[in-house]
Amino acid sequence: MKKTKIVALAMSVSLVLGGAYIIDSKTNIAYAEEEKTIDQQMEEKEANIQKLEQENTKIDKEVSDLEKGLENLNKLNKELDVLTAEADKLYDIYAPKYEEWEKLDNLVNEGIAKRGALYEEYAALKEALAKDPTNEDIKAKMTAKSYEWSDQNKKVNEDIKKRHDQKQAMEADEKAYAEADAKYLQKKAEVSEEEKKVKGISEQIEEKKAIIKDNSRKINVLENQRKTLEALKSKEDEEIAVDDNEDGDKNKKPLDQQITDDKEKLDKLNEENKKQNDEINKLKEQMAETTSLRKEFEELKKDRDAKYDTYVNTSNELDKYRMEYSNAGKLKTELANSYFDAKNKLKENPNDEKLKKDVAEKLKAWQENNKKMEEADQASQKAEKKLLAADDDYKAINKKYKEFKADLESKEDKNQELEFKIGLINKKIKKNESKIKSLNSKLEANNTKILNKSKENANKEIDENPNLSKEEKDNAKNEIAKADSVEKVKDELKKAKALADKNLEKSKKLAAEQLADAKEDAKKEIDVNPNLSKEEKDQAKSEVSKADSIEKVKDELKKAKALADKNLEKSKKLAAEQLADAKEDAKKEIDVNPNLSKEEKDQAKSDVSKADSIEKVNEELEKAKKLAKKHLDDSIADEIARQKKNSYKENKDTDSQSYAKLSEILSTKNEEKVKTTKKKHLSAKTILNLKKAVARNKTVVKAAELLLDIAPQRVAKVRHKLVKLIKESKELIKLAEKTLAEYEK
């Protein structure tokens, strides 16, 4: 568990249990500096619950008062819904009739235009006849055109009547729709005005309801904590009764029995604390990580608010287009009537230029208004679709927001409950540790009494032993004085007795023991010598075993050491030779690398020369190889960039030249063709040239492949040649690399 999380846990526990808390640096357990009894904690929980319930009652009344302020808005919205449905219904009745009238209007205009064209044709024929009065063909055509004009004029008048009848038929529906739409817009304005008055009330209601919900969650958590405290108090009362009974009996028992009983209690308490710490760890594992979830929730809230703003803006945009459509609708009838009135006047005075101009202007105004009305209608339809999409988006993210919030609050509540349980367990652990401390103090005092008595008896026994010298007795008693347990006193007494027994036999076995010790020490020294082989060690130990005096043992040990020193010198010389060979090989490999400059090779070889181990030599060689590979990769990248640039800039002739140049480069493979040669026939120069050839051909092959990739059409005529050359070059590269690999084995 990280320290930061432990500190956070301690803070959370302090909020749940009350009082200041500290962290034990060894156990990472939070302890209260100011303890509260379970009864005090239960009273505190009950007081907090009552406080939250009172706050909820107060806020609930505030919500009721605020909701009254929304009653008029809700009423207006319901009225607006009714007017909207009514206007939509009337529009559905009016729209088809208007479309039919519009078709007739277009038909009339087309008929008038056709009639005018026939009249112009008739006038032209009349003028031609005036120039050639005897032309029977012109007379016949003029007569036919006159009949054709008459038929068209009759059809135009019939269409005008139909249009007029259609207009009269739809006037009532048009008026009804216009009135319904005006009522809708008026009511919409009233709703908007009311929304401005109560702006913020809905948000206040939501905020207060959220507080009530949050307080209810807290009350639920506190209720669970209070129940847990009740169960804990009941268990604690039982433990106190058991402890009182045990305290009444303990003074009647002997000291040894008291120590045994106290140890059992101590083991039991330690085991209990271990289980409780395990329980804490399990509870910690159940805790959810909510910090990142809380951040994610805040981001989701921002997204939800943004989508709500989009919905509101789109709704306002739709209202704007509807208002434009309604205003244009009101003008439509007025402009149409004005146009028809002017047109009727023109019929009475067909040659009045002023009336003609007035008719044209009124027609233009009517048509422009119709266009505005159509554009507003189209914009309204788009805005409606946009509003539906915005509404769907907001509903979807609001649903996700509510689900996420509920899940987050559930996890935070669970964490708080777990922290509360951890706090209670920590209190139990602290209480047990207090008992453990008391038992340890008692055990220490009783053990000290027994230890002192044991030391006194041991010292007396040592003093009475005739086979120990004064110095040996003093040493033994000093060791006993240092002993911190009865077992160690017994061990030291046992050692003293063993020494006394040894002293008794010492005169008889001294020489043999000294020789045996010398042999053993010599063999051990031989065994631990790292510069002797197993056979050499076995041989030396065999000679030591045969020695019949300490002097001979020393001679054999000296011989073994001399052999080890000689072996060490050989090892050092061999290591130096291997290091020198490794450096030489590395420098050669650096020298033949075609992708390193002279300065880079010199620097790399200098670093190799400074290396004091084969591992470091290999490290410096690997650095040089990586640098060379980087240069090669950079060269390929530059070539690719150049090829890409040229592929878009050069014309067809330049492409032919590029291909010719590439073919020339690839053809050099024939000059550098690899010969399969045995290792002993490859000179250093041959190997160097072979590696250079492989590197160059790899670069050129990549360039050729790039050309095929980025300019396939421009090299289409020579593509088969390029493919063939690339294939042959790859085969040569493969053969060369195989030869180099066999040589380097």
C-alpha positions in Angstrom: 0.0 0.0 0.0 1.4 3.4 -1.0 2.2 5.9 1.8 -0.1 8.5 0.2 -3.1 6.1 0.3 -2.3 5.3 3.9 -2.3 8.9 4.9 -5.6 9.4 3.0 -7.0 6.4 4.8 -5.9 7.8 8.2 -7.6 11.1 7.3 -10.8 9.3 6.3 -10.8 7.2 9.5 -10.3 10.4 11.5 -13.5 11.9 9.9 -15.4 8.7 10.6 -14.3 8.0 14.1 -13.5 11.5 15.3 -10.3 12.8 16.9 -6.8 13.3 15.6 -5.0 10.3 14.0 -1.3 9.4 13.5 0.4 6.7 11.3 2.6 4.0 12.8 5.7 4.0 10.6 6.3 0.2 11.0 2.7 -1.1 10.6 1.1 1.6 8.5 -1.9 1.6 10.9 -3.8 4.7 11.8 -4.2 5.3 15.6 -6.3 7.9 17.4 -4.5 10.3 19.6 -7.7 11.3 21.4 -9.7 8.1 22.0 -13.5 8.1 22.2 -15.5 5.3 23.8 -17.9 3.3 21.8 -20.8 5.0 23.6 -19.4 8.4 22.7 -19.1 7.4 19.1 -22.6 6.0 19.0 -24.0 9.2 20.5 -22.0 11.2 17.9 -23.4 9.1 15.0 -27.0 9.6 16.3 -26.5 13.3 16.6 -25.1 13.5 13.1 -28.1 11.5 11.7 -30.5 13.8 13.5 -28.7 16.9 12.1 -28.8 15.5 8.5 -32.5 14.6 8.8 -33.3 18.1 10.1 -31.4 19.6 7.2 -33.3 17.4 4.7 -36.6 18.5 6.2 -35.6 22.2 5.8 -34.3 21.7 2.2 -37.4 19.7 1.2 -39.6 22.7 2.3 -37.4 25.0 0.2 -37.8 22.8 -2.8 -41.6 22.9 -2.4 -41.5 26.7 -2.3 -39.3 26.8 -5.4 -41.6 24.4 -7.3 -44.5 26.7 -6.7 -42.6 29.4 -8.6 -42.6 27.0 -11.6 -46.3 26.3 -11.6 -47.1 29.2 -14.0 -44.3 28.2 -16.4 -45.6 24.6 -16.4 -49.1 25.9 -17.1 -47.8 28.1 -20.0 -45.8 25.2 -21.4 -48.9 23.0 -21.4 -50.9 25.7 -23.2 -48.0 26.1 -25.7 -48.1 22.3 -26.4 -51.9 22.6 -27.2 -51.3 25.6 -29.5 -48.4 23.9 -31.2 -50.5 20.8 -32.0 -53.4 23.0 -33.2 -51.1 25.0 -35.5 -49.5 21.9 -36.9 -52.9 20.4 -37.6 -54.1 23.5 -39.5 -50.9 23.7 -41.4 -51.4 20.1 -42.6 -54.8 21.2 -43.9 -53.6 24.4 -45.5 -50.3 23.2 -47.0 -51.7 20.9 -49.7 -54.2 23.5 -50.9 -51.5 26.1 -51.0 -49.3 23.8 -53.1 -52.2 23.2 -55.5 -52.7 27.0 -55.8 -49.0 27.5 -56.4 -49.2 24.9 -59.3 -52.1 26.8 -60.8 -50.3 30.1 -60.4 -47.2 28.7 -62.2 -49.6 27.3 -65.0 -51.2 30.8 -65.4 -47.8 32.5 -65.7 -46.6 29.9 -68.2 -49.9 30.3 -70.2 -49.5 34.1 -70.2 -46.0 33.8 -71.4 -47.0 31.5 -74.2 -49.9 33.7 -75.2 -47.5 36.7 -75.5 -45.2 34.7 -77.7 -48.1 33.8 -80.0 -49.1 37.4 -80.2 -45.6 38.4 -81.2 -45.6 35.7 -83.9 -49.0 37.0 -85.2 -47.8 40.6 -85.2 -44.7 39.6 -87.2 -46.9 37.8 -89.8 -49.2 40.9 -90.0 -46.2 43.1 -90.7 -44.9 40.7 -93.4 -48.4 40.7 -95.0 -48.4 44.5 -95.1 -45.2 44.4 -97.2 -46.6 41.6 -99.4 -50.4 41.9 -99.5 -50.9 39.3 -102.2 -49.0 36.5 -100.4 -51.6 33.8 -99.7 -49.2 31.7 -97.6 -48.7 34.5 -95.1 -52.4 35.1 -95.0 -53.1 31.5 -94.2 -50.4 31.4 -91.5 -51.7 34.6 -89.9 -55.2 33.2 -89.8 -53.9 30.0 -88.2 -51.9 31.9 -85.6 -54.9 34.0 -84.8 -56.9 30.9 -84.0 -54.0 29.5 -82.0 -53.7 32.7 -80.0 -57.5 32.7 -79.3 -57.3 29.1 -78.0 -54.4 30.0 -75.7 -56.2 33.1 -74.4 -59.2 31.0 -73.6 -57.1 28.5 -71.7 -55.3 31.2 -69.8 -58.6 32.7 -68.7 -59.8 29.3 -67.6 -56.6 28.7 -65.5 -57.0 32.2 -64.0 -60.5 31.3 -62.9 -59.3 28.0 -61.4 -56.5 29.8 -59.6 -59.0 32.4 -58.3 -61.4 29.7 -57.1 -58.5 27.8 -55.4 -57.4 31.0 -53.6 -60.9 31.5 -52.4 -61.1 27.9 -51.3 -57.9 28.1 -49.2 -58.4 31.6 -47.8 -60.3 30.4 -44.8 -57.7 27.7 -44.1 -54.9 30.2 -44.6 -56.5 32.6 -42.2 -57.1 29.9 -39.7 -53.5 28.7 -39.8 -52.1 32.3 -39.6 -54.3 33.0 -36.6 -53.2 29.7 -34.9 -49.5 30.4 -35.7 -49.9 33.9 -34.3 -51.3 32.5 -31.1 -48.5 30.0 -30.9 -45.8 32.7 -31.3 -47.5 34.9 -28.7 -47.7 32.0 -26.3 -44.0 31.1 -27.1 -43.1 34.7 -26.2 -45.0 34.4 -22.9 -43.1 31.2 -22.1 -39.8 32.8 -22.9 -40.6 35.8 -20.7 -41.6 33.5 -17.9 -38.5 31.4 -18.3 -36.4 34.6 -17.8 -38.3 35.3 -14.6 -37.8 31.9 -13.1 -34.3 31.4 -14.6 -32.1 29.4 -12.2 -35.0 28.0 -10.2 -34.9 24.6 -11.9 -31.1 24.5 -11.2 -31.7 25.4 -7.6 -34.3 22.7 -7.2 -31.9 20.1 -8.8 -29.1 21.2 -6.5 -31.2 21.0 -3.4 -32.6 17.6 -4.4 -29.0 16.5 -4.9 -28.1 17.7 -1.4 -31.1 15.8 0.0 -30.0 12.6 -1.8 -26.4 13.0 -0.6 -27.6 13.6 3.0 -29.7 10.4 2.7 -26.7 8.5 1.6 -24.7 9.8 4.6 -27.6 8.9 6.9 -27.5 5.4 5.6 -23.7 5.1 6.1 -24.0 6.5 9.6 -26.8 4.1 10.4 -24.6 1.1 9.3 -21.7 2.5 11.4 -23.9 2.8 14.5 -25.1 -0.8 14.1 -21.5 -1.9 13.8 -20.6 0.0 17.0 -23.5 -1.7 18.8 -22.2 -5.1 17.8 -18.7 -4.1 18.8 -19.8 -2.9 22.2 -21.6 -6.1 22.9 -18.4 -8.1 22.1 -16.2 -5.8 24.1 -18.5 -6.2 27.2 -18.1 -10.0 26.9 -14.2 -9.7 26.7 -14.1 -7.4 29.8 -16.1 -10.0 31.8 -13.6 -12.7 30.8 -10.6 -10.5 31.7 -12.0 -9.7 35.1 -12.4 -13.4 35.9 -8.8 -14.2 34.8 -7.4 -11.3 36.8 -9.1 -12.7 40.0 -7.4 -16.1 39.6 -3.9 -15.1 38.5 -2.5 -14.2 41.9 -3.3 -17.7 43.2 -1.1 -19.5 40.6 2.6 -20.3 41.0 5.2 -18.1 39.2 6.0 -20.7 36.5 2.3 -21.3 35.8 1.7 -17.5 35.6 4.5 -17.2 33.0 3.1 -20.1 30.9 -0.4 -18.6 31.0 0.9 -15.1 30.1 2.8 -16.6 27.1 -0.3 -18.3 25.9 -2.2 -15.0 26.2 0.6 -13.2 24.4 0.5 -15.7 21.5 -3.2 -15.4 21.3 -3.1 -11.6 21.2 -0.4 -11.6 18.5 -2.3 -14.1 16.4 -5.4 -12.1 16.8 -3.6 -8.9 15.7 -2.2 -10.8 12.7 -5.6 -11.9 11.7 -6.9 -8.3 12.1 -4.1 -6.9 10.0 -4.9 -9.5 7.3 -8.5 -8.4 7.6 -7.4 -4.8 7.1 -5.5 -5.8 4.0 -8.5 -7.6 2.6 -10.7 -4.5 3.3 -8.2 -2.3 1.6 -8.2 -4.6 -1.5 -12.0 -4.2 -1.6 -11.7 -0.4 -1.8 -12.3 1.1 -5.2 -10.0 3.7 -6.7 -12.4 6.7 -7.0 -10.1 9.6 -7.6 -9.8 9.0 -11.4 -13.5 8.1 -11.5 -14.3 11.4 -9.9 -12.3 13.3 -12.5 -13.9 11.3 -15.3 -17.3 12.2 -13.7 -16.5 15.9 -13.8 -15.6 15.7 -17.5 -18.8 13.8 -18.2 -20.7 16.5 -16.4 -19.1 19.2 -18.6 -20.0 17.2 -21.7 -23.6 16.9 -20.5 -23.9 20.6 -19.8 -22.4 21.4 -23.2 -25.0 19.1 -24.9 -27.7 20.8 -22.9 -26.5 24.2 -24.1 -26.5 22.9 -27.6 -30.1 21.8 -27.2 -31.2 25.2 -25.8 -29.4 27.1 -28.6 -31.0 24.8 -31.3 -34.4 25.4 -29.7 -33.9 29.1 -29.9 -32.7 28.8 -33.4 -35.9 26.9 -34.4 -38.1 29.5 -32.7 -36.3 32.2 -34.8 -37.0 30.4 -38.1 -40.6 29.8 -37.1 -41.1 33.5 -36.3 -39.6 34.4 -39.7 -41.9 31.9 -41.4 -44.9 33.3 -39.5 -44.1 36.9 -40.4 -43.7 35.9 -44.0 -47.0 34.0 -43.9 -48.8 37.1 -42.6 -47.4 39.2 -45.4 -48.1 36.6 -48.1 -51.9 37.2 -48.3 -51.4 40.9 -48.2 -48.8 40.9 -50.9 -50.9 38.5 -53.1 -54.0 40.7 -52.8 -52.0 43.7 -53.6 -50.5 42.0 -56.7 -54.0 40.9 -57.9 -55.5 44.3 -57.4 -52.7 45.9 -59.4 -53.1 43.3 -62.1 -56.8 44.0 -62.4 -56.2 47.7 -62.8 -53.7 46.9 -65.5 -56.4 44.9 -67.4 -58.5 48.1 -67.5 -55.5 50.1 -68.7 -53.2 47.7 -70.5 -51.0 50.5 -71.9 -50.4 52.3 -68.6 -46.6 52.0 -68.1 -46.9 53.1 -64.5 -49.4 50.3 -63.7 -47.2 47.8 -65.5 -44.2 48.8 -63.3 -46.4 48.6 -60.2 -47.6 45.1 -61.1 -44.0 44.0 -61.7 -42.8 45.4 -58.4 -45.7 43.9 -56.4 -45.2 40.5 -58.1 -41.5 40.7 -57.2 -42.3 41.6 -53.6 -44.8 38.7 -53.4 -42.4 36.2 -54.9 -39.5 37.4 -52.7 -41.7 37.0 -49.6 -42.7 33.5 -50.8 -39.0 32.7 -51.2 -38.3 33.9 -47.7 -41.2 31.9 -46.4 -39.9 28.8 -48.2 -36.4 29.4 -46.9 -37.7 29.9 -43.3 -39.7 26.6 -43.7 -36.7 24.7 -44.9 -34.5 26.2 -42.1 -37.2 25.3 -39.6 -37.3 21.7 -40.8 -33.5 21.4 -40.6 -33.6 23.0 -37.1 -36.3 20.5 -36.0 -34.1 17.6 -37.1 -31.1 19.2 -35.4 -33.2 19.7 -32.3 -34.3 16.1 -32.3 -30.6 15.0 -32.6 -29.6 17.4 -29.8 -32.4 16.1 -27.6 -31.3 12.5 -28.3 -27.7 13.3 -27.6 -28.6 15.1 -24.3 -30.9 12.2 -23.2 -28.2 9.7 -23.9 -25.4 11.5 -22.1 -27.8 12.4 -19.2 -28.6 8.8 -18.8 -24.9 7.9 -18.8 -24.3 10.8 -16.3 -26.9 9.5 -13.9 -25.7 5.9 -14.1 -22.1 7.0 -13.7 -23.0 9.2 -10.7 -25.0 6.4 -9.0 -22.1 4.0 -9.5 -19.5 6.5 -8.3 -21.5 7.4 -5.2 -22.0 3.7 -4.5 -18.3 3.1 -4.6 -17.5 6.1 -2.5 -20.1 5.0 0.1 -18.6 1.5 0.1 -15.1 3.0 0.6 -16.3 5.1 3.5 -17.9 2.0 5.1 -14.6 0.0 4.6 -12.6 2.9 6.1 -14.9 2.9 9.1 -14.4 -0.8 9.6 -10.6 -0.4 9.2 -10.7 2.3 11.9 -12.5 0.0 14.3 -10.1 -2.8 13.7 -7.2 -0.4 14.2 -8.6 0.5 17.6 -8.9 -3.1 18.5 -5.3 -3.7 17.4 -4.1 -0.8 19.6 -6.0 -2.1 22.6 -4.4 -5.6 22.0 -1.0 -4.0 21.7 -1.6 -2.3 25.1 -2.4 -5.7 26.6 0.7 -7.2 24.9 2.9 -4.4 26.3 1.5 -5.1 29.8 2.0 -8.9 29.5 5.6 -8.4 28.1 6.4 -6.2 31.1 5.1 -8.8 33.5 6.9 -11.7 31.7 10.1 -9.7 31.7 9.9 -9.2 35.5 9.1 -12.9 36.2 11.7 -14.1 33.7 14.3 -11.8 35.4 13.6 -13.5 38.8 14.0 -16.9 37.4 17.1 -15.9 35.3 18.9 -14.5 38.3 18.3 -17.6 40.4 19.5 -19.8 37.5 22.7 -17.7 37.2 23.3 -17.9 40.9 23.1 -21.7 40.9 25.3 -22.0 37.7 28.1 -19.8 39.2 28.1 -21.9 42.4 28.5 -25.1 40.3 31.4 -23.5 38.3 33.2 -22.4 41.4 33.0 -25.9 42.8 34.4 -27.6 39.6 38.1 -28.6 40.2 39.0 -29.1 36.5 38.7 -25.4 35.6 41.4 -22.8 36.1 40.6 -19.4 37.8 40.7 -17.7 34.4 38.4 -20.3 32.9 35.9 -20.0 35.8 35.9 -16.2 35.5 35.4 -16.3 31.8 32.5 -18.8 32.2 30.9 -16.7 34.9 31.3 -13.6 32.7 29.5 -15.3 29.9 26.7 -16.4 32.3 26.4 -12.8 33.5 25.8 -11.8 29.8 23.1 -14.5 29.2 19.6 -13.0 28.8 17.7 -16.3 29.2 17.7 -19.5 31.3 18.5 -21.5 28.1 21.7 -19.5 27.5 22.7 -19.9 31.1 22.4 -23.6 30.7 24.3 -23.5 27.5 27.2 -21.6 29.1 27.2 -24.0 32.1 27.3 -26.9 29.6 30.2 -25.2 27.9 32.1 -24.8 31.2 31.5 -28.5 32.0 32.7 -29.5 28.6 35.8 -27.4 29.0 36.5 -29.1 32.4 36.2 -32.5 30.8 38.5 -31.4 28.0 41.0 -30.1 30.5 41.0 -33.5 32.2 41.9 -35.3 29.0 44.1 -32.5 27.6 47.5 -33.9 28.7 46.9 -37.2 27.0 45.5 -35.9 23.7 47.3 -32.6 23.4 49.8 -33.6 20.8 47.4 -35.6 18.7 44.8 -32.9 18.9 47.3 -30.2 17.9 48.4 -32.2 14.8 44.8 -33.0 13.9 43.9 -29.4 14.3 46.8 -28.3 12.1 45.8 -30.8 9.4 42.2 -29.7 9.6 43.1 -26.0 9.3 45.5 -26.8 6.4 42.8 -28.7 4.6 40.3 -26.0 5.1 42.7 -23.4 3.8 43.4 -25.6 0.8 39.6 -26.1 0.2 38.9 -22.4 0.1 41.8 -21.5 -2.2 40.2 -20.5 -5.5 43.4 -20.9 -7.5 43.6 -24.7 -7.1 41.7 -27.3 -9.1 39.8 -30.2 -7.5 42.6 -32.6 -8.4 45.3 -30.3 -7.0 43.3 -29.8 -3.8 42.7 -33.5 -3.3 46.4 -34.2 -3.9 47.5 -31.5 -1.5 45.1 -32.7 1.2 46.3 -36.3 0.7 49.9 -35.1 1.4 48.7 -33.2 4.5 46.9 -36.3 5.8 50.2 -38.3 5.4 52.2 -35.7 7.4 53.4 -37.0 10.8 54.3 -33.6 12.3 53.0 -30.0 12.3 56.2 -28.9 10.4 55.4 -31.3 7.5 51.8 -30.1 7.5 53.1 -26.5 7.1 55.5 -27.6 4.3 52.7 -29.3 2.4 50.5 -26.2 2.9 53.3 -24.0 1.6 53.7 -26.2 -1.5 49.9 -25.9 -2.2 50.1 -22.1 -1.8 53.0 -21.9 -4.2 51.1 -24.0 -6.8 48.1 -21.7 -6.3 50.2 -18.6 -6.9 51.6 -20.1 -10.0 48.1 -20.9 -11.3 47.0 -17.4 -10.5 49.7 -15.9 -12.6 48.8 -18.2 -15.5 45.2 -17.1 -15.2 46.1 -13.5 -15.2 48.3 -13.9 -18.3 45.6 -15.8 -20.1 43.0 -13.2 -19.3 45.3 -10.5 -20.5 45.9 -12.3 -23.8 42.1 -12.9 -24.3 41.4 -9.3 -23.6 44.1 -8.2 -26.1 42.6 -10.6 -28.8 39.1 -9.3 -28.1 40.3 -5.7 -28.6 42.2 -6.6 -31.8 39.1 -8.3 -33.2 36.8 -5.4 -32.3 39.1 -2.9 -33.9 39.3 -4.9 -37.1 35.5 -5.1 -37.2 35.3 -1.3 -36.6 37.8 -0.7 -39.4 35.9 -2.6 -42.0 32.6 -1.1 -41.3 31.7 1.1 -44.3 29.1 3.2 -42.4 31.6 4.8 -39.9 33.7 7.9 -40.6 37.5 7.8 -39.9 36.9 10.0 -36.8 34.2 7.7 -35.5 36.4 4.6 -36.1 39.3 6.3 -34.3 37.1 7.2 -31.4 35.5 3.7 -31.2 38.9 2.0 -31.3 40.2 4.4 -28.6 37.2 3.4 -26.4 38.0 -0.2 -27.1 41.6 0.3 -26.1 40.5 1.7 -22.7 38.3 -1.2 -21.9 39.5 -3.3 -19.0 37.3 -6.4 -19.7 36.0 -8.4 -22.6 32.4 -7.3 -21.6 33.4 -3.7 -21.9 35.1 -4.4 -25.3 31.8 -5.9 -26.5 29.9 -2.9 -25.2 32.1 -0.4 -27.1 31.9 -2.6 -30.3 28.0 -2.7 -30.0 28.0 1.1 -29.6 30.0 1.5 -32.8 27.6 -1.0 -34.7 24.6 1.0 -33.5 26.1 4.2 -34.7 26.9 2.7 -38.1 23.3 1.3 -38.4 22.0 4.8 -37.6 24.1 6.3 -40.4 22.9 3.6 -42.8 19.2 4.2 -41.8 19.7 7.9 -42.2 21.1 7.4 -45.7 18.2 5.2 -46.7 15.8 7.8 -45.3 17.5 10.6 -47.2 17.4 8.5 -50.4 13.7 7.8 -49.9 13.0 11.5 -49.3 15.0 12.4 -52.5 13.2 9.7 -54.5 9.8 10.9 -53.3 10.7 14.5 -54.2 12.0 13.6 -57.6 9.0 11.3 -58.4 6.7 14.4 -58.2 8.9 16.9 -59.9 10.7 15.2 -62.8 9.0 14.7 -66.2 8.9 11.6 -68.2 12.4 12.2 -69.7 13.9 12.7 -66.2 12.2 9.4 -65.1 13.9 7.6 -68.0 17.3 9.1 -66.9 16.7 8.1 -63.2 15.9 4.6 -64.3 19.0 4.4 -66.5 21.1 5.6 -63.6 19.5 3.1 -61.2 20.1 0.3 -63.7 23.7 1.4 -64.0 24.1 1.2 -60.2 22.4 -2.2 -60.0 24.5 -3.5 -62.8 27.6 -3.1 -60.6 26.6 -6.3 -58.9 28.3 -8.1 -61.8 31.6 -6.3 -60.9 31.1 -7.2 -57.2 29.8 -10.7 -57.7 30.5 -12.9 -54.7 32.6 -16.0 -55.1 32.1 -18.9 -52.8 35.4 -19.2 -51.2 36.7 -21.3 -48.3 37.6 -19.5 -45.1 41.3 -19.8 -45.5 41.3 -18.1 -49.0 39.4 -14.9 -47.8 41.8 -12.0 -47.1 40.9 -9.1 -44.9 40.6 -6.9 -48.0 38.2 -9.3 -49.7 36.0 -9.4 -46.6 36.0 -5.6 -46.4 35.0 -5.2 -50.0 32.4 -7.9 -49.7 30.8 -6.1 -46.7 30.8 -2.8 -48.6 29.2 -4.4 -51.6 26.4 -5.8 -49.5 25.7 -2.4 -47.9 25.7 -0.6 -51.2 23.4 -3.1 -52.9 21.0 -3.1 -50.0 20.6 0.7 -50.2 20.2 0.6 -54.0 17.6 -2.2 -53.8 15.5 -0.2 -51.3 15.7 2.8 -53.6 14.6 0.8 -56.6 11.7 -0.7 -54.6 10.7 2.8 -53.5 10.7 4.0 -57.2 8.4 1.1 -58.1 6.1 2.0 -55.2 5.8 5.8 -55.6 6.0 6.1 -59.4 4.6 2.8 -60.9 3.1 4.5 -64.0 6.3 6.4 -64.9 8.5 3.3 -64.8 5.8 0.9 -66.2 7.8 0.4 -69.4 10.9 -0.8 -67.6 9.3 -2.3 -64.6 10.2 -5.9 -65.5 13.9 -4.9 -65.8 13.8 -3.3 -62.4 12.1 -6.3 -60.8 14.7 -8.6 -62.4 17.6 -6.5 -61.2 16.2 -6.3 -57.7 15.7 -10.1 -57.5 19.3 -10.8 -58.8 20.8 -8.2 -56.3 18.9 -9.8 -53.4 20.2 -13.2 -54.4 23.8 -11.9 -54.5 23.3 -10.2 -51.1 22.0 -13.4 -49.6 25.0 -15.3 -51.0 27.4 -12.7 -49.7 25.9 -12.7 -46.2 26.0 -16.5 -46.1 29.7 -16.5 -47.1 30.5 -13.9 -44.4 28.6 -15.9 -41.8 30.6 -19.0 -42.6 33.8 -17.1 -42.4 33.0 -15.5 -39.1 32.0 -18.8 -37.4 
